[in-house]
Amino acid sequence: MTPAIRPLIAGNWKMHGTSASLGELKAIAEGFAGAAGQGADGLVCVPATLLSRAVEAVRGTPLAIGAQDCHAAESGAHTGDIAAGMIADCGATHVIVGHSERRTDHGESDAEVAAKAAAAWRAGLVAMICLGETRAEREAGETLAVLSRQLAGSVPEGATAANTVIAYEPVWAIGTGLTPTVEDVEEAHAHLRTELETRFGAEGGRMRLLYGGSVKPANAHELLSVANVDGALVGGASLKAVDFLGIASAVRSS
Ligand SMILES: O=C[C@H](O)COP(=O)(O)O
C-alpha cells in the first residue's frame, strides 16, 4: 500500500442484484460500520436500478454507493443512458468509468472515458477510472505502454486525489480466477504512480490506485500488501457480504 493513503475496498456488482439483494448490501454496510471499516473505506457500485434504494439501505453507515457508468452529456436524447447528475441526485457519490466490459461491449474509447470522468466531476462525483491490458497485449510485452496510453487518454486534466480513483484491472484477470504475480502488480502500479506524479504532481502521489481482477479473501492480503496498491475493485466477491468483508478485513494485516 501507499503510506498515508487510506485504502478503498470497492465492489462492482455489475449486472447483478435486485431488491432482494438489499439485505446483503446492509450486511456489507454493517461490516464497514464495525471492524472492516477500521482499516479501509467501503464502496459498492450497484446497477442503476438499485441506486436510490441502495443509498437508503446504507444510510447512517460509512458505506458509499456508486454507479457503474454515466453518459458524458448532462441531458439529452440518449435512450437508456444515465447522466452523472442523475446518479448524484440518487445520493450516490462515485461512478465507475472505462471498465473493460464497457470498453469491449460498447466500444468506449479513451476519449469517451475521459469525457465521462469530466462529467462525473461536474456532478460532484468521484470518477473511478479503469484501465488494464488484454492477455494479447501482456504476451506481446506491451502492458506498460498500454497503461501509459490509457492513462494519458482516459484521465482528464484536473484529476485530483479527491475526485479520482484509478483502478488497474488486467482484462485477462477479470472473472477468471487468474491474477498477475505480485511482481507484475508491483511493476504496473509503480508505473502508474510515476505517470500520475509526472502529470499531476503531489496530487498524483496521493491518488488511490486500486487493483482489480479475481480478488478474493484468499489472495487479498497478498495483493493489498503490494506497494502502491491502495485498495481493490472487486467484482464477483463483492456480491456476498462474507467475501467482501473478508477482503476488507485483509487490509488490516497488509
Ligand atoms: O470491477 C471489477 C472487476 O471487473 C473484477 O471482477 P472480478 O473480481 O469478478 O474478477
The ligand as a Gaussian input file, in Angstrom:
#p B3LYP/6-31G(d) Opt

LIG

0 1
 O      -14.902000      -4.368000     -11.494000
 C      -14.473000      -5.434000     -11.057000
 C      -13.599000      -6.251000     -11.852000
 O      -14.013000      -6.367000     -13.151000
 C      -13.144000      -7.520000     -11.219000
 O      -14.103000      -8.547000     -11.324000
 P      -13.804000      -9.929000     -10.591000
 O      -13.430000      -9.607000      -9.170000
 O      -15.083000     -10.691000     -10.687000
 O      -12.659000     -10.560000     -11.313000

